[in-house]
Amino acid sequence: MQFEDLAVWQRSADLACEIYIHFKSSKEFGLKDQITRSALSISSNIAGANFERACAASKR
């Protein structure tokens, strides 16, 4: 199974887009940068964990 097929990854990617759009015109650059990076990190971590699990399974 690809990570893109996981509902949790799809929801986290949607959340990252919504947060980016919400903070697009924000003047609080430090907050904007931190919160958008944090939101992107969620889907990236899910994808990374799925990749590691697939590699471990293929070594068996």
C-alpha positions as CSV (number, residue, x, y, z in Angstrom):
1,M,0.0,0.0,0.0
2,Q,1.3,3.4,-0.9
3,F,1.2,6.2,1.7
4,E,-0.9,8.3,-0.7
5,D,-3.7,5.8,-0.3
6,L,-3.8,6.2,3.5
7,A,-6.8,8.4,4.7
8,V,-4.6,9.9,7.4
9,W,-2.0,11.0,4.9
10,Q,-4.7,12.5,2.7
11,R,-6.2,14.4,5.6
12,S,-2.8,15.7,6.7
13,A,-2.0,16.9,3.2
14,D,-5.4,18.7,3.1
15,L,-4.7,20.3,6.5
16,A,-1.3,21.5,5.3
17,C,-3.0,23.2,2.3
18,E,-5.7,24.8,4.4
19,I,-3.1,26.1,6.9
20,Y,-1.0,27.5,4.1
21,I,-4.0,29.3,2.6
22,H,-5.2,30.6,5.9
23,F,-1.8,32.1,6.8
24,K,-1.0,33.2,3.2
25,S,-1.5,36.9,3.9
26,S,-0.3,36.9,7.5
27,K,2.2,39.5,8.5
28,E,3.4,37.3,11.4
29,F,6.3,35.8,9.4
30,G,7.8,33.8,12.3
31,L,4.5,32.2,13.2
32,K,3.5,31.7,9.6
33,D,6.8,29.9,8.8
34,Q,6.7,27.7,11.9
35,I,3.1,26.6,11.6
36,T,3.3,25.9,7.8
37,R,6.4,23.8,8.4
38,S,4.8,21.9,11.2
39,A,1.7,21.2,9.1
40,L,3.9,19.8,6.3
41,S,5.9,17.8,8.7
42,I,2.8,15.7,9.6
43,S,2.3,14.2,6.1
44,S,6.1,13.9,5.6
45,N,6.4,11.9,8.8
46,I,3.6,9.6,7.7
47,A,5.2,9.0,4.3
48,G,8.6,8.4,5.9
49,A,7.3,5.9,8.4
50,N,5.5,4.0,5.6
51,F,8.7,3.9,3.6
52,E,10.7,2.5,6.5
53,R,8.1,-0.1,7.2
54,A,8.1,-1.2,3.5
55,C,11.9,-1.4,3.5
56,A,11.9,-3.5,6.7
57,A,9.3,-5.9,5.2
58,S,11.3,-6.4,2.0
59,K,14.4,-7.4,4.0
60,R,12.6,-10.3,5.6
